[in-house]
Amino acid sequence: MRFEALVEVRLRQGISDPEGATIERALPALGFEGVSDVRVGKSFRFALEAPDEKTARELSQAMTDRLLANPVIEEAEVRVT
């Protein structure tokens, strides 16, 4: 069966996010007020073949743990449909 996976990776709380801070400082100059706590992340979308959803989720999680996210400084959320 073919499954679609979405992996969202973001820095853990307490880890400095200079890109997010830069965006947060720039938003008021562009007319966007009241925005705070901007954090930047990355997302990965891919299709994979697996016999069932449980296996697809396990494969997606393994890929995330081994390659897509650094568990020391990042947290990741894996969704499979």
Biopython code that builds the backbone (N, CA, C, O; Angstrom):
import numpy as np
from Bio.PDB.StructureBuilder import StructureBuilder

atoms = [
    (1, "MET", "N", (0.837, -1.180, 0.000)),
    (1, "MET", "CA", (0.000, 0.000, 0.000)),
    (1, "MET", "C", (0.883, 1.245, 0.000)),
    (1, "MET", "O", (2.011, 1.233, 0.494)),
    (2, "ARG", "N", (0.344, 2.301, -0.560)),
    (2, "ARG", "CA", (1.071, 3.573, -0.611)),
    (2, "ARG", "C", (0.540, 4.493, 0.486)),
    (2, "ARG", "O", (-0.669, 4.661, 0.650)),
    (3, "PHE", "N", (1.465, 5.077, 1.224)),
    (3, "PHE", "CA", (1.128, 6.004, 2.300)),
    (3, "PHE", "C", (1.851, 7.317, 2.078)),
    (3, "PHE", "O", (2.919, 7.355, 1.467)),
    (4, "GLU", "N", (1.267, 8.385, 2.576)),
    (4, "GLU", "CA", (1.880, 9.717, 2.556)),
    (4, "GLU", "C", (2.331, 10.036, 3.971)),
    (4, "GLU", "O", (1.587, 9.820, 4.928)),
    (5, "ALA", "N", (3.531, 10.540, 4.104)),
    (5, "ALA", "CA", (4.054, 10.896, 5.420)),
    (5, "ALA", "C", (4.408, 12.378, 5.442)),
    (5, "ALA", "O", (4.858, 12.947, 4.448)),
    (6, "LEU", "N", (4.194, 12.977, 6.592)),
    (6, "LEU", "CA", (4.595, 14.356, 6.842)),
    (6, "LEU", "C", (5.379, 14.359, 8.143)),
    (6, "LEU", "O", (4.889, 13.910, 9.178)),
    (7, "VAL", "N", (6.595, 14.867, 8.080)),
    (7, "VAL", "CA", (7.439, 14.979, 9.266)),
    (7, "VAL", "C", (7.722, 16.460, 9.478)),
    (7, "VAL", "O", (8.271, 17.128, 8.602)),
    (8, "GLU", "N", (7.346, 16.963, 10.638)),
    (8, "GLU", "CA", (7.623, 18.353, 10.994)),
    (8, "GLU", "C", (8.697, 18.362, 12.077)),
    (8, "GLU", "O", (8.554, 17.725, 13.121)),
    (9, "VAL", "N", (9.768, 19.093, 11.810)),
    (9, "VAL", "CA", (10.915, 19.159, 12.714)),
    (9, "VAL", "C", (11.081, 20.601, 13.176)),
    (9, "VAL", "O", (11.017, 21.529, 12.369)),
    (10, "ARG", "N", (11.291, 20.784, 14.463)),
    (10, "ARG", "CA", (11.515, 22.122, 15.006)),
    (10, "ARG", "C", (12.502, 22.018, 16.165)),
    (10, "ARG", "O", (12.670, 20.959, 16.770)),
    (11, "LEU", "N", (13.143, 23.133, 16.453)),
    (11, "LEU", "CA", (14.091, 23.165, 17.556)),
    (11, "LEU", "C", (13.363, 22.957, 18.880)),
    (11, "LEU", "O", (12.239, 23.427, 19.057)),
    (12, "ARG", "N", (13.997, 22.264, 19.790)),
    (12, "ARG", "CA", (13.422, 22.059, 21.130)),
    (12, "ARG", "C", (13.345, 23.393, 21.872)),
    (12, "ARG", "O", (14.111, 24.316, 21.596)),
    (13, "GLN", "N", (12.408, 23.477, 22.816)),
    (13, "GLN", "CA", (12.316, 24.658, 23.675)),
    (13, "GLN", "C", (13.654, 24.836, 24.372)),
    (13, "GLN", "O", (14.277, 23.859, 24.788)),
    (14, "GLY", "N", (14.090, 26.062, 24.500)),
    (14, "GLY", "CA", (15.346, 26.362, 25.161)),
    (14, "GLY", "C", (16.536, 26.410, 24.220)),
    (14, "GLY", "O", (17.609, 26.875, 24.605)),
    (15, "ILE", "N", (16.365, 25.935, 22.989)),
    (15, "ILE", "CA", (17.429, 26.013, 21.997)),
    (15, "ILE", "C", (17.261, 27.319, 21.231)),
    (15, "ILE", "O", (16.172, 27.626, 20.747)),
    (16, "SER", "N", (18.326, 28.075, 21.125)),
    (16, "SER", "CA", (18.287, 29.362, 20.438)),
    (16, "SER", "C", (17.847, 29.201, 18.985)),
    (16, "SER", "O", (18.300, 28.295, 18.285)),
    (17, "ASP", "N", (16.959, 30.091, 18.540)),
    (17, "ASP", "CA", (16.454, 30.069, 17.168)),
    (17, "ASP", "C", (16.684, 31.444, 16.540)),
    (17, "ASP", "O", (15.755, 32.248, 16.467)),
    (18, "PRO", "N", (17.905, 31.724, 16.086)),
    (18, "PRO", "CA", (18.196, 33.055, 15.549)),
    (18, "PRO", "C", (17.373, 33.393, 14.317)),
    (18, "PRO", "O", (17.024, 34.556, 14.119)),
    (19, "GLU", "N", (17.055, 32.416, 13.490)),
    (19, "GLU", "CA", (16.236, 32.694, 12.305)),
    (19, "GLU", "C", (14.826, 33.123, 12.714)),
    (19, "GLU", "O", (14.272, 34.068, 12.152)),
    (20, "GLY", "N", (14.256, 32.432, 13.685)),
    (20, "GLY", "CA", (12.941, 32.817, 14.191)),
    (20, "GLY", "C", (12.957, 34.205, 14.807)),
    (20, "GLY", "O", (12.022, 34.983, 14.617)),
    (21, "ALA", "N", (14.024, 34.520, 15.552)),
    (21, "ALA", "CA", (14.142, 35.845, 16.178)),
    (21, "ALA", "C", (14.236, 36.944, 15.128)),
    (21, "ALA", "O", (13.648, 38.014, 15.291)),
    (22, "THR", "N", (14.973, 36.683, 14.052)),
    (22, "THR", "CA", (15.100, 37.675, 12.976)),
    (22, "THR", "C", (13.747, 37.926, 12.319)),
    (22, "THR", "O", (13.383, 39.071, 12.051)),
    (23, "ILE", "N", (13.015, 36.867, 12.066)),
    (23, "ILE", "CA", (11.683, 37.005, 11.459)),
    (23, "ILE", "C", (10.760, 37.776, 12.400)),
    (23, "ILE", "O", (10.022, 38.662, 11.970)),
    (24, "GLU", "N", (10.808, 37.436, 13.674)),
    (24, "GLU", "CA", (9.955, 38.116, 14.659)),
    (24, "GLU", "C", (10.248, 39.614, 14.713)),
    (24, "GLU", "O", (9.323, 40.419, 14.823)),
    (25, "ARG", "N", (11.515, 39.992, 14.636)),
    (25, "ARG", "CA", (11.878, 41.420, 14.658)),
    (25, "ARG", "C", (11.461, 42.125, 13.371)),
    (25, "ARG", "O", (11.168, 43.320, 13.398)),
    (26, "ALA", "N", (11.428, 41.410, 12.242)),
    (26, "ALA", "CA", (11.098, 42.027, 10.953)),
    (26, "ALA", "C", (9.597, 42.204, 10.745)),
    (26, "ALA", "O", (9.190, 43.093, 9.997)),
    (27, "LEU", "N", (8.783, 41.405, 11.367)),
    (27, "LEU", "CA", (7.344, 41.454, 11.109)),
    (27, "LEU", "C", (6.703, 42.811, 11.382)),
    (27, "LEU", "O", (5.902, 43.256, 10.560)),
    (28, "PRO", "N", (7.004, 43.493, 12.482)),
    (28, "PRO", "CA", (6.387, 44.809, 12.699)),
    (28, "PRO", "C", (6.713, 45.811, 11.587)),
    (28, "PRO", "O", (5.874, 46.644, 11.243)),
    (29, "ALA", "N", (7.918, 45.738, 11.027)),
    (29, "ALA", "CA", (8.290, 46.655, 9.942)),
    (29, "ALA", "C", (7.452, 46.397, 8.689)),
    (29, "ALA", "O", (7.314, 47.272, 7.834)),
    (30, "LEU", "N", (6.902, 45.206, 8.592)),
    (30, "LEU", "CA", (6.049, 44.853, 7.451)),
    (30, "LEU", "C", (4.570, 45.047, 7.762)),
    (30, "LEU", "O", (3.709, 44.712, 6.949)),
    (31, "GLY", "N", (4.281, 45.590, 8.945)),
    (31, "GLY", "CA", (2.898, 45.881, 9.313)),
    (31, "GLY", "C", (2.201, 44.775, 10.076)),
    (31, "GLY", "O", (0.984, 44.833, 10.257)),
    (32, "PHE", "N", (2.925, 43.776, 10.525)),
    (32, "PHE", "CA", (2.325, 42.667, 11.281)),
    (32, "PHE", "C", (2.665, 42.828, 12.753)),
    (32, "PHE", "O", (3.780, 42.524, 13.177)),
    (33, "GLU", "N", (1.712, 43.301, 13.522)),
    (33, "GLU", "CA", (1.918, 43.552, 14.951)),
    (33, "GLU", "C", (1.353, 42.394, 15.775)),
    (33, "GLU", "O", (0.479, 41.659, 15.316)),
    (34, "GLY", "N", (1.858, 42.248, 16.978)),
    (34, "GLY", "CA", (1.303, 41.280, 17.917)),
    (34, "GLY", "C", (1.753, 39.845, 17.692)),
    (34, "GLY", "O", (1.154, 38.923, 18.245)),
    (35, "VAL", "N", (2.772, 39.637, 16.910)),
    (35, "VAL", "CA", (3.274, 38.283, 16.675)),
    (35, "VAL", "C", (4.452, 38.043, 17.607)),
    (35, "VAL", "O", (5.347, 38.882, 17.711)),
    (36, "SER", "N", (4.453, 36.896, 18.284)),
    (36, "SER", "CA", (5.560, 36.592, 19.193)),
    (36, "SER", "C", (5.878, 35.098, 19.147)),
    (36, "SER", "O", (5.142, 34.298, 18.570)),
    (37, "ASP", "N", (6.980, 34.761, 19.762)),
    (37, "ASP", "CA", (7.421, 33.362, 19.870)),
    (37, "ASP", "C", (7.559, 32.684, 18.514)),
    (37, "ASP", "O", (7.130, 31.541, 18.351)),
    (38, "VAL", "N", (8.143, 33.359, 17.551)),
    (38, "VAL", "CA", (8.332, 32.791, 16.215)),
    (38, "VAL", "C", (9.436, 31.741, 16.286)),
    (38, "VAL", "O", (10.532, 32.017, 16.774)),
    (39, "ARG", "N", (9.146, 30.555, 15.805)),
    (39, "ARG", "CA", (10.110, 29.460, 15.738)),
    (39, "ARG", "C", (10.126, 28.945, 14.302)),
    (39, "ARG", "O", (9.074, 28.807, 13.678)),
    (40, "VAL", "N", (11.289, 28.669, 13.793)),
    (40, "VAL", "CA", (11.441, 28.177, 12.427)),
    (40, "VAL", "C", (11.695, 26.675, 12.481)),
    (40, "VAL", "O", (12.395, 26.184, 13.366)),
    (41, "GLY", "N", (11.124, 25.964, 11.536)),
    (41, "GLY", "CA", (11.334, 24.525, 11.460)),
    (41, "GLY", "C", (11.450, 24.099, 10.011)),
    (41, "GLY", "O", (11.627, 24.920, 9.112)),
    (42, "LYS", "N", (11.347, 22.825, 9.811)),
    (42, "LYS", "CA", (11.371, 22.295, 8.450)),
    (42, "LYS", "C", (10.384, 21.142, 8.378)),
    (42, "LYS", "O", (10.080, 20.501, 9.384)),
    (43, "SER", "N", (9.896, 20.894, 7.187)),
    (43, "SER", "CA", (8.974, 19.774, 7.019)),
    (43, "SER", "C", (9.417, 18.927, 5.841)),
    (43, "SER", "O", (10.010, 19.415, 4.878)),
    (44, "PHE", "N", (9.115, 17.662, 5.948)),
    (44, "PHE", "CA", (9.428, 16.692, 4.906)),
    (44, "PHE", "C", (8.144, 15.965, 4.554)),
    (44, "PHE", "O", (7.440, 15.484, 5.441)),
    (45, "ARG", "N", (7.836, 15.881, 3.277)),
    (45, "ARG", "CA", (6.692, 15.108, 2.788)),
    (45, "ARG", "C", (7.230, 14.056, 1.845)),
    (45, "ARG", "O", (8.069, 14.339, 0.990)),
    (46, "PHE", "N", (6.740, 12.844, 2.006)),
    (46, "PHE", "CA", (7.169, 11.780, 1.100)),
    (46, "PHE", "C", (6.126, 10.677, 1.061)),
    (46, "PHE", "O", (5.302, 10.540, 1.965)),
    (47, "ALA", "N", (6.180, 9.903, 0.002)),
    (47, "ALA", "CA", (5.318, 8.730, -0.156)),
    (47, "ALA", "C", (6.171, 7.500, 0.094)),
    (47, "ALA", "O", (7.357, 7.474, -0.235)),
    (48, "LEU", "N", (5.560, 6.486, 0.677)),
    (48, "LEU", "CA", (6.284, 5.248, 0.875)),
    (48, "LEU", "C", (5.346, 4.059, 0.764)),
    (48, "LEU", "O", (4.148, 4.160, 1.026)),
    (49, "GLU", "N", (5.911, 2.952, 0.378)),
    (49, "GLU", "CA", (5.175, 1.706, 0.256)),
    (49, "GLU", "C", (5.385, 0.902, 1.532)),
    (49, "GLU", "O", (6.512, 0.744, 2.003)),
    (50, "ALA", "N", (4.285, 0.397, 2.084)),
    (50, "ALA", "CA", (4.339, -0.433, 3.281)),
    (50, "ALA", "C", (3.099, -1.321, 3.306)),
    (50, "ALA", "O", (2.081, -0.977, 2.705)),
    (51, "PRO", "N", (3.174, -2.446, 3.988)),
    (51, "PRO", "CA", (2.020, -3.350, 4.005)),
    (51, "PRO", "C", (0.816, -2.814, 4.779)),
    (51, "PRO", "O", (-0.323, -3.186, 4.499)),
    (52, "ASP", "N", (1.077, -1.919, 5.774)),
    (52, "ASP", "CA", (-0.019, -1.367, 6.573)),
    (52, "ASP", "C", (0.421, -0.038, 7.187)),
    (52, "ASP", "O", (1.590, 0.338, 7.109)),
    (53, "GLU", "N", (-0.527, 0.661, 7.793)),
    (53, "GLU", "CA", (-0.246, 1.989, 8.346)),
    (53, "GLU", "C", (0.745, 1.928, 9.506)),
    (53, "GLU", "O", (1.599, 2.805, 9.638)),
    (54, "LYS", "N", (0.637, 0.906, 10.342)),
    (54, "LYS", "CA", (1.555, 0.771, 11.473)),
    (54, "LYS", "C", (2.999, 0.666, 10.978)),
    (54, "LYS", "O", (3.885, 1.328, 11.519)),
    (55, "THR", "N", (3.239, -0.140, 9.976)),
    (55, "THR", "CA", (4.580, -0.294, 9.419)),
    (55, "THR", "C", (5.048, 1.004, 8.771)),
    (55, "THR", "O", (6.208, 1.390, 8.918)),
    (56, "ALA", "N", (4.156, 1.676, 8.058)),
    (56, "ALA", "CA", (4.503, 2.957, 7.433)),
    (56, "ALA", "C", (4.907, 3.974, 8.489)),
    (56, "ALA", "O", (5.862, 4.727, 8.295)),
    (57, "ARG", "N", (4.192, 4.001, 9.596)),
    (57, "ARG", "CA", (4.518, 4.931, 10.686)),
    (57, "ARG", "C", (5.878, 4.572, 11.298)),
    (57, "ARG", "O", (6.694, 5.454, 11.562)),
    (58, "GLU", "N", (6.115, 3.282, 11.519)),
    (58, "GLU", "CA", (7.395, 2.850, 12.089)),
    (58, "GLU", "C", (8.559, 3.196, 11.166)),
    (58, "GLU", "O", (9.601, 3.661, 11.630)),
    (59, "LEU", "N", (8.388, 2.972, 9.859)),
    (59, "LEU", "CA", (9.438, 3.318, 8.895)),
    (59, "LEU", "C", (9.692, 4.822, 8.879)),
    (59, "LEU", "O", (10.841, 5.263, 8.861)),
    (60, "SER", "N", (8.620, 5.601, 8.885)),
    (60, "SER", "CA", (8.747, 7.063, 8.879)),
    (60, "SER", "C", (9.452, 7.549, 10.136)),
    (60, "SER", "O", (10.295, 8.445, 10.078)),
    (61, "GLN", "N", (9.104, 6.957, 11.269)),
    (61, "GLN", "CA", (9.745, 7.343, 12.531)),
    (61, "GLN", "C", (11.224, 6.968, 12.524)),
    (61, "GLN", "O", (12.058, 7.736, 13.001)),
    (62, "ALA", "N", (11.553, 5.802, 11.991)),
    (62, "ALA", "CA", (12.956, 5.378, 11.916)),
    (62, "ALA", "C", (13.763, 6.320, 11.027)),
    (62, "ALA", "O", (14.887, 6.687, 11.368)),
    (63, "MET", "N", (13.189, 6.712, 9.883)),
    (63, "MET", "CA", (13.881, 7.666, 9.001)),
    (63, "MET", "C", (14.106, 8.989, 9.716)),
    (63, "MET", "O", (15.168, 9.600, 9.603)),
    (64, "THR", "N", (13.098, 9.417, 10.446)),
    (64, "THR", "CA", (13.193, 10.678, 11.183)),
    (64, "THR", "C", (14.282, 10.601, 12.240)),
    (64, "THR", "O", (15.103, 11.510, 12.365)),
    (65, "ASP", "N", (14.285, 9.510, 13.001)),
    (65, "ASP", "CA", (15.265, 9.355, 14.073)),
    (65, "ASP", "C", (16.690, 9.243, 13.553)),
    (65, "ASP", "O", (17.621, 9.738, 14.188)),
    (66, "ARG", "N", (16.871, 8.599, 12.404)),
    (66, "ARG", "CA", (18.221, 8.340, 11.892)),
    (66, "ARG", "C", (18.762, 9.431, 10.974)),
    (66, "ARG", "O", (19.977, 9.573, 10.836)),
    (67, "LEU", "N", (17.857, 10.221, 10.330)),
    (67, "LEU", "CA", (18.348, 11.164, 9.326)),
    (67, "LEU", "C", (17.694, 12.546, 9.376)),
    (67, "LEU", "O", (18.392, 13.557, 9.284)),
    (68, "LEU", "N", (16.400, 12.606, 9.517)),
    (68, "LEU", "CA", (15.693, 13.867, 9.303)),
    (68, "LEU", "C", (15.775, 14.844, 10.470)),
    (68, "LEU", "O", (15.667, 16.053, 10.266)),
    (69, "ALA", "N", (15.962, 14.348, 11.680)),
    (69, "ALA", "CA", (15.999, 15.233, 12.851)),
    (69, "ALA", "C", (17.181, 14.872, 13.738)),
    (69, "ALA", "O", (17.585, 13.713, 13.828)),
    (70, "ASN", "N", (17.720, 15.886, 14.386)),
    (70, "ASN", "CA", (18.772, 15.692, 15.378)),
    (70, "ASN", "C", (18.093, 15.676, 16.746)),
    (70, "ASN", "O", (17.704, 16.733, 17.242)),
    (71, "PRO", "N", (17.940, 14.506, 17.368)),
    (71, "PRO", "CA", (17.173, 14.422, 18.614)),
    (71, "PRO", "C", (17.779, 15.194, 19.783)),
    (71, "PRO", "O", (17.106, 15.411, 20.791)),
    (72, "VAL", "N", (19.025, 15.608, 19.667)),
    (72, "VAL", "CA", (19.654, 16.378, 20.742)),
    (72, "VAL", "C", (19.063, 17.784, 20.808)),
    (72, "VAL", "O", (18.832, 18.309, 21.897)),
    (73, "ILE", "N", (18.816, 18.397, 19.644)),
    (73, "ILE", "CA", (18.346, 19.787, 19.631)),
    (73, "ILE", "C", (16.988, 19.963, 18.965)),
    (73, "ILE", "O", (16.419, 21.054, 19.015)),
    (74, "GLU", "N", (16.456, 18.913, 18.343)),
    (74, "GLU", "CA", (15.189, 19.047, 17.611)),
    (74, "GLU", "C", (14.165, 18.030, 18.090)),
    (74, "GLU", "O", (14.504, 16.957, 18.589)),
    (75, "GLU", "N", (12.913, 18.398, 17.923)),
    (75, "GLU", "CA", (11.823, 17.448, 18.150)),
    (75, "GLU", "C", (11.074, 17.299, 16.841)),
    (75, "GLU", "O", (11.026, 18.227, 16.033)),
    (76, "ALA", "N", (10.496, 16.139, 16.636)),
    (76, "ALA", "CA", (9.832, 15.863, 15.374)),
    (76, "ALA", "C", (8.471, 15.234, 15.604)),
    (76, "ALA", "O", (8.269, 14.470, 16.547)),
    (77, "GLU", "N", (7.549, 15.568, 14.728)),
    (77, "GLU", "CA", (6.215, 14.979, 14.751)),
    (77, "GLU", "C", (6.018, 14.280, 13.408)),
    (77, "GLU", "O", (6.216, 14.874, 12.348)),
    (78, "VAL", "N", (5.627, 13.011, 13.471)),
    (78, "VAL", "CA", (5.437, 12.207, 12.263)),
    (78, "VAL", "C", (3.949, 11.914, 12.116)),
    (78, "VAL", "O", (3.299, 11.447, 13.051)),
    (79, "ARG", "N", (3.417, 12.200, 10.915)),
    (79, "ARG", "CA", (2.022, 11.878, 10.590)),
    (79, "ARG", "C", (2.005, 11.043, 9.323)),
    (79, "ARG", "O", (2.725, 11.338, 8.369)),
    (80, "VAL", "N", (1.196, 10.013, 9.311)),
    (80, "VAL", "CA", (1.070, 9.131, 8.150)),
    (80, "VAL", "C", (-0.400, 9.000, 7.803)),
    (80, "VAL", "O", (-1.238, 8.781, 8.678)),
    (81, "THR", "N", (-0.708, 9.135, 6.517)),
    (81, "THR", "CA", (-2.087, 8.949, 6.044)),
    (81, "THR", "C", (-2.105, 8.022, 4.860)),
    (81, "THR", "O", (-3.172, 7.738, 4.315)),
]
sb = StructureBuilder()
sb.init_structure("model")
sb.init_model(0)
sb.init_chain("A")
sb.init_seg("    ")
for serial, (resi, resn, name, xyz) in enumerate(atoms, 1):
    if name == "N":
        sb.init_residue(resn, " ", resi, " ")
    sb.init_atom(name, np.array(xyz, "f"), 0.0, 1.0, " ", f" {name:<3s}", serial, name[0])
structure = sb.get_structure()
